[in-house]
Amino acid sequence: MTVPARAKRRTENESRPSASARERQAQILKRASELFDEVGYYATSMDDIARAVGLAKPTLYHYFNSKDTILLGIHEEFISLLLGRQRAREAGADSDVSELLYDVMFDILDLMRTHRGHVRAFFEHHRELPDSEREEAKKKRDEYFNSVRRLFEVGVERGELEGDPRLSSMALFGMCNWAYQWYDASGELTTSDVARYFHGILMRGLAASQ
């Protein structure tokens, strides 16, 4: 049976969370990421999260049915932010590859300022997710990785960079992702300072021989 277009639109709209629901979900993810960071994933209960956001536990389950789905939501929030910026970057294919790579590094490092709890909670606990949820998160991370790898490939094709694009991408992520372990946004170094420093190391190491 064919579903009328009007009914289909109504069903789709009903399935989308309202603006207030999205705000509440974001608040839950933020407080949960802070708790996971402060006391650990295993030590944090759904009761703790509900109390931290001022919700009754049954109401919390209305938004997220388990800690696993909260952790997956934490990942979704920051990887979607990175992917959105990277997809916009891909549209500027003629842009300077070196500067695009700096932008990538800045985006990742600036998460340590804007979403530090999210990043720390996910990277330290994502292996505890069930296989299906882990695989779902991996798809978006793979998309992001492959997009960054293509930037290195373009640099090699243009004769601006040398090296293996895959290994170069792993080096970039290795430098930037680990920053959640030590970077302090309240210190004297800005995320831009760190990104420029790391970017300089990477570019000097990969610059094509003249």
MIDOSE-1310 file (N, C-alpha, C; in nm, 2 decimals, decimal comma, always signed):
residues 210
mtvp	+0,08/-0,12/+0,00/+0,00/+0,00/+0,00/+0,09/+0,12/+0,00; +0,06/+0,22/-0,08/+0,13/+0,34/-0,09/+0,09/+0,44/+0,02; +0,19/+0,49/+0,09/+0,17/+0,59/+0,19/+0,15/+0,73/+0,13; +0,04/+0,80/+0,16/+0,02/+0,93/+0,10/+0,14/+1,02/+0,15
arak	+0,18/+1,11/+0,06/+0,30/+1,20/+0,09/+0,28/+1,28/+0,21; +0,15/+1,33/+0,23/+0,13/+1,41/+0,35/+0,15/+1,33/+0,48; +0,10/+1,20/+0,48/+0,11/+1,12/+0,59/+0,25/+1,08/+0,62; +0,33/+1,06/+0,50/+0,47/+1,02/+0,51/+0,55/+1,14/+0,58
rrte	+0,52/+1,26/+0,54/+0,59/+1,38/+0,59/+0,56/+1,39/+0,74; +0,43/+1,36/+0,78/+0,39/+1,37/+0,92/+0,46/+1,27/+1,00; +0,48/+1,15/+0,95/+0,55/+1,04/+1,02/+0,69/+1,08/+1,04; +0,76/+1,13/+0,93/+0,90/+1,17/+0,94/+0,92/+1,28/+1,04
nesr	+0,83/+1,38/+1,04/+0,84/+1,49/+1,14/+0,82/+1,44/+1,28; +0,73/+1,35/+1,30/+0,70/+1,29/+1,44/+0,82/+1,22/+1,49; +0,90/+1,16/+1,40/+1,02/+1,08/+1,44/+1,14/+1,16/+1,47; +1,13/+1,29/+1,43/+1,24/+1,38/+1,46/+1,22/+1,45/+1,60
psas	+1,33/+1,45/+1,68/+1,32/+1,51/+1,81/+1,30/+1,66/+1,79; +1,22/+1,72/+1,88/+1,20/+1,87/+1,88/+1,32/+1,94/+1,92; +1,32/+2,07/+1,90/+1,44/+2,15/+1,94/+1,47/+2,14/+2,09; +1,37/+2,14/+2,17/+1,39/+2,12/+2,32/+1,44/+1,99/+2,35
arer	+1,39/+1,88/+2,28/+1,44/+1,75/+2,31/+1,59/+1,74/+2,27; +1,63/+1,80/+2,15/+1,77/+1,79/+2,11/+1,85/+1,87/+2,22; +1,80/+1,98/+2,27/+1,88/+2,05/+2,37/+1,90/+1,96/+2,50; +1,79/+1,89/+2,53/+1,80/+1,81/+2,65/+1,90/+1,69/+2,63
qaqi	+1,89/+1,63/+2,51/+1,98/+1,53/+2,47/+2,13/+1,57/+2,48; +2,15/+1,70/+2,43/+2,29/+1,75/+2,43/+2,33/+1,77/+2,57; +2,24/+1,82/+2,66/+2,28/+1,84/+2,80/+2,31/+1,71/+2,87; +2,23/+1,60/+2,84/+2,26/+1,47/+2,89/+2,40/+1,42/+2,85
lkra	+2,43/+1,43/+2,72/+2,56/+1,39/+2,67/+2,67/+1,46/+2,73; +2,66/+1,59/+2,75/+2,76/+1,67/+2,81/+2,79/+1,63/+2,95; +2,68/+1,62/+3,03/+2,70/+1,58/+3,17/+2,75/+1,44/+3,19; +2,70/+1,35/+3,10/+2,75/+1,21/+3,10/+2,89/+1,20/+3,07
self	+2,94/+1,28/+2,97/+3,08/+1,27/+2,93/+3,17/+1,33/+3,04; +3,12/+1,43/+3,12/+3,19/+1,48/+3,23/+3,20/+1,37/+3,34; +3,09/+1,30/+3,37/+3,10/+1,20/+3,47/+3,19/+1,08/+3,43; +3,18/+1,04/+3,30/+3,26/+0,93/+3,25/+3,41/+0,97/+3,27
devg	+3,44/+1,10/+3,24/+3,58/+1,15/+3,25/+3,62/+1,16/+3,40; +3,53/+1,20/+3,49/+3,57/+1,23/+3,63/+3,58/+1,10/+3,71; +3,48/+1,01/+3,69/+3,47/+0,89/+3,78/+3,48/+0,76/+3,70; +3,48/+0,76/+3,57/+3,49/+0,64/+3,49/+3,36/+0,59/+3,44
yyat	+3,37/+0,52/+3,33/+3,25/+0,47/+3,26/+3,18/+0,37/+3,35; +3,25/+0,27/+3,40/+3,19/+0,16/+3,48/+3,13/+0,22/+3,61; +3,20/+0,32/+3,67/+3,16/+0,37/+3,80/+3,04/+0,46/+3,79; +3,00/+0,50/+3,67/+2,89/+0,59/+3,65/+2,76/+0,51/+3,61
smdd	+2,66/+0,53/+3,69/+2,53/+0,46/+3,67/+2,43/+0,55/+3,60; +2,33/+0,50/+3,54/+2,22/+0,58/+3,48/+2,16/+0,66/+3,59; +2,15/+0,62/+3,72/+2,10/+0,70/+3,83/+2,19/+0,82/+3,84; +2,32/+0,81/+3,84/+2,41/+0,92/+3,85/+2,39/+1,02/+3,74
iara	+2,37/+0,97/+3,62/+2,35/+1,07/+3,50/+2,21/+1,14/+3,52; +2,11/+1,06/+3,56/+1,98/+1,13/+3,58/+1,99/+1,23/+3,68; +2,05/+1,21/+3,79/+2,07/+1,30/+3,90/+2,14/+1,43/+3,86; +2,25/+1,40/+3,78/+2,33/+1,51/+3,73/+2,26/+1,61/+3,64
vgla	+2,16/+1,56/+3,56/+2,09/+1,65/+3,47/+1,95/+1,69/+3,53; +1,92/+1,64/+3,65/+1,80/+1,68/+3,71/+1,67/+1,61/+3,66; +1,69/+1,49/+3,61/+1,58/+1,41/+3,56/+1,55/+1,29/+3,64; +1,42/+1,25/+3,64/+1,39/+1,12/+3,70/+1,45/+1,01/+3,60
kptl	+1,48/+0,90/+3,66/+1,55/+0,80/+3,58/+1,46/+0,75/+3,47; +1,33/+0,73/+3,49/+1,24/+0,69/+3,37/+1,24/+0,79/+3,26; +1,26/+0,92/+3,30/+1,26/+1,03/+3,19/+1,39/+1,02/+3,12; +1,50/+0,99/+3,19/+1,63/+0,97/+3,12/+1,62/+0,86/+3,01
yhyf	+1,55/+0,75/+3,05/+1,54/+0,64/+2,96/+1,45/+0,67/+2,83; +1,38/+0,78/+2,85/+1,30/+0,83/+2,73/+1,40/+0,88/+2,62; +1,51/+0,94/+2,67/+1,61/+0,99/+2,57/+1,71/+0,89/+2,53; +1,76/+0,81/+2,63/+1,87/+0,71/+2,60/+1,84/+0,59/+2,68
nskd	+1,84/+0,47/+2,62/+1,79/+0,35/+2,69/+1,91/+0,28/+2,76; +2,03/+0,33/+2,75/+2,14/+0,27/+2,82/+2,26/+0,36/+2,81; +2,36/+0,32/+2,89/+2,49/+0,39/+2,89/+2,56/+0,38/+2,75; +2,54/+0,26/+2,69/+2,60/+0,24/+2,56/+2,55/+0,34/+2,46
till	+2,42/+0,36/+2,46/+2,36/+0,46/+2,36/+2,40/+0,60/+2,39; +2,43/+0,63/+2,52/+2,48/+0,76/+2,56/+2,62/+0,77/+2,50; +2,71/+0,67/+2,52/+2,84/+0,68/+2,47/+2,84/+0,69/+2,32; +2,76/+0,62/+2,26/+2,75/+0,63/+2,11/+2,70/+0,77/+2,07
gihe	+2,61/+0,83/+2,15/+2,57/+0,96/+2,12/+2,68/+1,06/+2,14; +2,76/+1,04/+2,24/+2,88/+1,13/+2,26/+2,97/+1,13/+2,14; +2,99/+1,01/+2,09/+3,08/+1,00/+1,96/+3,01/+1,07/+1,85; +2,88/+1,04/+1,83/+2,80/+1,10/+1,72/+2,81/+1,25/+1,72
efis	+2,81/+1,31/+1,84/+2,81/+1,46/+1,84/+2,94/+1,52/+1,79; +3,05/+1,46/+1,84/+3,18/+1,53/+1,79/+3,22/+1,48/+1,65; +3,19/+1,35/+1,62/+3,24/+1,31/+1,48/+3,15/+1,38/+1,37; +3,02/+1,40/+1,40/+2,94/+1,47/+1,31/+2,99/+1,61/+1,29
lllg	+3,04/+1,68/+1,39/+3,09/+1,81/+1,38/+3,22/+1,81/+1,29; +3,31/+1,71/+1,31/+3,43/+1,70/+1,23/+3,39/+1,67/+1,08; +3,30/+1,58/+1,07/+3,26/+1,54/+0,93/+3,20/+1,65/+0,85; +3,11/+1,73/+0,92/+3,05/+1,84/+0,85/+3,15/+1,94/+0,80
rqra	+3,25/+1,97/+0,88/+3,35/+2,06/+0,84/+3,44/+2,01/+0,73; +3,46/+1,88/+0,74/+3,55/+1,81/+0,64/+3,48/+1,80/+0,50; +3,35/+1,77/+0,51/+3,27/+1,76/+0,38/+3,27/+1,90/+0,31; +3,26/+2,01/+0,39/+3,26/+2,14/+0,33/+3,39/+2,17/+0,27
reag	+3,50/+2,12/+0,33/+3,64/+2,14/+0,28/+3,66/+2,06/+0,15; +3,60/+1,95/+0,14/+3,62/+1,87/+0,02/+3,56/+1,94/-0,10; +3,47/+2,03/-0,08/+3,41/+2,10/-0,19/+3,51/+2,20/-0,25; +3,61/+2,24/-0,17/+3,72/+2,33/-0,22/+3,84/+2,26/-0,26
adsd	+3,82/+2,18/-0,37/+3,93/+2,09/-0,41/+4,06/+2,16/-0,45; +4,04/+2,29/-0,50/+4,16/+2,36/-0,55/+4,23/+2,43/-0,43; +4,19/+2,42/-0,31/+4,25/+2,49/-0,20/+4,39/+2,43/-0,17; +4,47/+2,51/-0,10/+4,60/+2,47/-0,06/+4,60/+2,35/+0,03
vsel	+4,66/+2,24/-0,01/+4,65/+2,12/+0,07/+4,71/+2,13/+0,21; +4,82/+2,20/+0,22/+4,89/+2,23/+0,35/+4,79/+2,30/+0,45; +4,72/+2,40/+0,40/+4,63/+2,48/+0,48/+4,51/+2,39/+0,52; +4,46/+2,31/+0,43/+4,35/+2,22/+0,46/+4,39/+2,12/+0,57
lydv	+4,51/+2,07/+0,56/+4,56/+1,98/+0,67/+4,57/+2,05/+0,80; +4,61/+2,18/+0,80/+4,62/+2,26/+0,92/+4,48/+2,27/+0,98; +4,38/+2,30/+0,89/+4,24/+2,31/+0,94/+4,19/+2,18/+1,00; +4,23/+2,07/+0,94/+4,19/+1,94/+1,00/+4,25/+1,93/+1,14
mfdi	+4,38/+1,96/+1,15/+4,44/+1,94/+1,28/+4,38/+2,04/+1,39; +4,35/+2,16/+1,34/+4,29/+2,26/+1,43/+4,16/+2,20/+1,48; +4,07/+2,15/+1,39/+3,94/+2,10/+1,42/+3,95/+1,99/+1,53; +4,04/+1,90/+1,51/+4,06/+1,79/+1,61/+4,11/+1,84/+1,74
ldlm	+4,21/+1,93/+1,74/+4,26/+1,98/+1,87/+4,17/+2,07/+1,94; +4,08/+2,14/+1,86/+3,99/+2,23/+1,93/+3,88/+2,16/+2,00; +3,86/+2,03/+1,96/+3,77/+1,95/+2,04/+3,81/+1,93/+2,19; +3,94/+1,94/+2,21/+3,99/+1,93/+2,35/+3,95/+2,05/+2,43
rthr	+3,91/+2,16/+2,36/+3,86/+2,28/+2,43/+3,71/+2,27/+2,44; +3,64/+2,23/+2,33/+3,50/+2,24/+2,33/+3,43/+2,11/+2,37; +3,49/+2,00/+2,35/+3,43/+1,87/+2,38/+3,53/+1,77/+2,44; +3,61/+1,82/+2,53/+3,72/+1,73/+2,59/+3,66/+1,61/+2,66
ghvr	+3,55/+1,63/+2,74/+3,49/+1,52/+2,80/+3,44/+1,41/+2,71; +3,38/+1,46/+2,60/+3,33/+1,37/+2,49/+3,44/+1,28/+2,44; +3,55/+1,35/+2,40/+3,66/+1,28/+2,34/+3,72/+1,18/+2,43; +3,75/+1,23/+2,55/+3,81/+1,14/+2,65/+3,72/+1,02/+2,68
affe	+3,60/+1,04/+2,70/+3,50/+0,94/+2,74/+3,50/+0,83/+2,63; +3,49/+0,88/+2,50/+3,47/+0,79/+2,39/+3,60/+0,71/+2,37; +3,72/+0,77/+2,36/+3,84/+0,70/+2,33/+3,88/+0,61/+2,44; +3,85/+0,64/+2,56/+3,89/+0,55/+2,67/+3,79/+0,43/+2,70
hhre	+3,67/+0,45/+2,64/+3,57/+0,35/+2,67/+3,49/+0,29/+2,55; +3,53/+0,33/+2,43/+3,45/+0,28/+2,32/+3,47/+0,13/+2,30; +3,58/+0,07/+2,35/+3,59/-0,08/+2,33/+3,50/-0,15/+2,42; +3,43/-0,09/+2,51/+3,33/-0,15/+2,60/+3,19/-0,15/+2,53
lpds	+3,18/-0,09/+2,42/+3,05/-0,09/+2,35/+3,03/-0,23/+2,29; +2,90/-0,27/+2,28/+2,87/-0,40/+2,20/+2,92/-0,38/+2,06; +2,94/-0,50/+1,99/+3,00/-0,50/+1,86/+2,92/-0,42/+1,76; +2,79/-0,42/+1,76/+2,71/-0,35/+1,67/+2,72/-0,20/+1,68
eree	+2,72/-0,15/+1,81/+2,74/-0,01/+1,83/+2,88/+0,04/+1,79; +2,98/-0,05/+1,82/+3,12/-0,01/+1,79/+3,13/+0,00/+1,64; +3,07/-0,09/+1,56/+3,08/-0,09/+1,42/+3,01/+0,03/+1,36; +2,90/+0,07/+1,42/+2,83/+0,19/+1,38/+2,92/+0,32/+1,39
akkk	+2,98/+0,33/+1,51/+3,07/+0,44/+1,53/+3,19/+0,44/+1,43; +3,24/+0,32/+1,41/+3,36/+0,30/+1,32/+3,33/+0,35/+1,18; +3,21/+0,34/+1,13/+3,18/+0,38/+0,99/+3,21/+0,53/+0,97; +3,17/+0,61/+1,07/+3,19/+0,75/+1,05/+3,33/+0,79/+1,07
rdey	+3,40/+0,72/+1,16/+3,54/+0,75/+1,18/+3,62/+0,71/+1,06; +3,58/+0,60/+0,99/+3,65/+0,56/+0,87/+3,63/+0,66/+0,76; +3,50/+0,71/+0,75/+3,47/+0,81/+0,65/+3,56/+0,94/+0,67; +3,58/+0,97/+0,80/+3,66/+1,09/+0,83/+3,81/+1,06/+0,79
fnsv	+3,85/+0,95/+0,83/+3,99/+0,91/+0,81/+4,02/+0,91/+0,66; +3,93/+0,85/+0,58/+3,95/+0,84/+0,44/+3,95/+0,98/+0,37; +3,87/+1,07/+0,42/+3,86/+1,20/+0,37/+3,99/+1,27/+0,39; +4,05/+1,26/+0,51/+4,18/+1,32/+0,54/+4,29/+1,26/+0,45
rrlf	+4,28/+1,13/+0,44/+4,38/+1,06/+0,36/+4,38/+1,11/+0,21; +4,26/+1,14/+0,16/+4,25/+1,20/+0,03/+4,33/+1,33/+0,01; +4,33/+1,41/+0,12/+4,41/+1,53/+0,11/+4,56/+1,50/+0,09; +4,61/+1,40/+0,16/+4,75/+1,37/+0,15/+4,77/+1,31/+0,00
evgv	+4,67/+1,24/-0,05/+4,69/+1,18/-0,18/+4,70/+1,30/-0,28; +4,61/+1,40/-0,27/+4,61/+1,52/-0,36/+4,75/+1,59/-0,35; +4,80/+1,60/-0,23/+4,93/+1,66/-0,21/+5,04/+1,59/-0,28; +5,04/+1,45/-0,27/+5,14/+1,37/-0,34/+5,12/+1,38/-0,50
erge	+4,99/+1,38/-0,54/+4,97/+1,39/-0,69/+5,02/+1,52/-0,74; +5,01/+1,63/-0,66/+5,05/+1,76/-0,71/+5,20/+1,78/-0,70; +5,27/+1,68/-0,64/+5,41/+1,69/-0,62/+5,45/+1,78/-0,50; +5,36/+1,81/-0,41/+5,39/+1,90/-0,30/+5,43/+1,82/-0,18
legd	+5,38/+1,70/-0,16/+5,41/+1,61/-0,05/+5,47/+1,48/-0,10; +5,54/+1,41/+0,00/+5,59/+1,28/-0,03/+5,53/+1,18/+0,08; +5,56/+1,06/+0,06/+5,52/+0,96/+0,16/+5,39/+0,89/+0,13; +5,36/+0,79/+0,22/+5,24/+0,71/+0,20/+5,12/+0,78/+0,26
prls	+5,02/+0,82/+0,19/+4,91/+0,89/+0,24/+4,84/+0,83/+0,36; +4,83/+0,70/+0,36/+4,77/+0,63/+0,47/+4,85/+0,65/+0,60; +4,98/+0,62/+0,59/+5,07/+0,64/+0,71/+5,07/+0,78/+0,75; +5,07/+0,88/+0,66/+5,08/+1,02/+0,69/+4,95/+1,06/+0,77
smal	+4,84/+1,00/+0,72/+4,71/+1,03/+0,80/+4,71/+0,97/+0,94; +4,77/+0,85/+0,95/+4,78/+0,79/+1,08/+4,87/+0,88/+1,17; +4,98/+0,94/+1,12/+5,07/+1,02/+1,19/+4,99/+1,15/+1,24; +4,91/+1,20/+1,15/+4,83/+1,32/+1,19/+4,74/+1,29/+1,30
fgmc	+4,66/+1,18/+1,29/+4,57/+1,15/+1,39/+4,64/+1,11/+1,52; +4,75/+1,04/+1,51/+4,83/+1,00/+1,63/+4,87/+1,12/+1,71; +4,92/+1,23/+1,64/+4,96/+1,35/+1,71/+4,84/+1,42/+1,78; +4,73/+1,43/+1,70/+4,62/+1,52/+1,75/+4,53/+1,44/+1,85
nway	+4,49/+1,32/+1,82/+4,40/+1,25/+1,91/+4,45/+1,23/+2,05; +4,58/+1,21/+2,06/+4,64/+1,19/+2,19/+4,64/+1,31/+2,28; +4,61/+1,43/+2,22/+4,62/+1,55/+2,30/+4,52/+1,56/+2,42; +4,41/+1,48/+2,41/+4,32/+1,48/+2,52/+4,38/+1,44/+2,65
qwyd	+4,49/+1,36/+2,64/+4,56/+1,31/+2,76/+4,64/+1,42/+2,83; +4,68/+1,53/+2,76/+4,76/+1,63/+2,83/+4,73/+1,77/+2,80; +4,65/+1,80/+2,70/+4,62/+1,94/+2,67/+4,53/+2,01/+2,77; +4,57/+2,13/+2,82/+4,49/+2,20/+2,91/+4,45/+2,33/+2,85
asge	+4,32/+2,35/+2,81/+4,27/+2,46/+2,74/+4,29/+2,59/+2,82; +4,30/+2,58/+2,95/+4,32/+2,70/+3,04/+4,47/+2,74/+3,05; +4,56/+2,66/+2,99/+4,70/+2,70/+2,99/+4,74/+2,81/+2,89; +4,87/+2,83/+2,87/+4,91/+2,94/+2,79/+4,91/+2,91/+2,64
ltts	+4,90/+2,78/+2,60/+4,89/+2,74/+2,46/+4,75/+2,73/+2,41; +4,72/+2,80/+2,30/+4,59/+2,78/+2,24/+4,58/+2,66/+2,16; +4,47/+2,61/+2,12/+4,46/+2,50/+2,03/+4,52/+2,54/+1,89; +4,52/+2,66/+1,85/+4,58/+2,71/+1,73/+4,73/+2,70/+1,74
dvar	+4,79/+2,73/+1,86/+4,93/+2,72/+1,88/+4,98/+2,57/+1,86; +4,90/+2,48/+1,92/+4,94/+2,34/+1,92/+4,92/+2,29/+1,77; +4,81/+2,33/+1,71/+4,79/+2,29/+1,57/+4,90/+2,33/+1,48; +4,94/+2,46/+1,49/+5,05/+2,51/+1,40/+5,18/+2,44/+1,43
yfhg	+5,21/+2,41/+1,55/+5,33/+2,34/+1,59/+5,33/+2,20/+1,53; +5,23/+2,12/+1,55/+5,21/+1,99/+1,50/+5,21/+1,99/+1,34; +5,14/+2,09/+1,29/+5,14/+2,10/+1,14/+5,27/+2,12/+1,08; +5,35/+2,21/+1,15/+5,49/+2,24/+1,10/+5,58/+2,11/+1,10
ilmr	+5,57/+2,03/+1,21/+5,64/+1,91/+1,21/+5,60/+1,81/+1,10; +5,47/+1,80/+1,08/+5,42/+1,71/+0,98/+5,46/+1,75/+0,83; +5,45/+1,88/+0,81/+5,47/+1,93/+0,67/+5,62/+1,93/+0,64; +5,71/+1,96/+0,74/+5,85/+1,96/+0,72/+5,90/+1,81/+0,69
glaa	+5,83/+1,72/+0,76/+5,87/+1,58/+0,73/+5,82/+1,52/+0,60; +5,71/+1,58/+0,54/+5,66/+1,53/+0,42/+5,68/+1,61/+0,30; +5,74/+1,73/+0,32/+5,76/+1,82/+0,20/+5,84/+1,75/+0,09; +5,79/+1,77/-0,03/+5,86/+1,70/-0,15/+6,00/+1,76/-0,17
sq	+6,09/+1,68/-0,20/+6,23/+1,72/-0,23/+6,23/+1,81/-0,35; +6,30/+1,92/-0,35/+6,31/+2,01/-0,46/+6,43/+1,98/-0,54
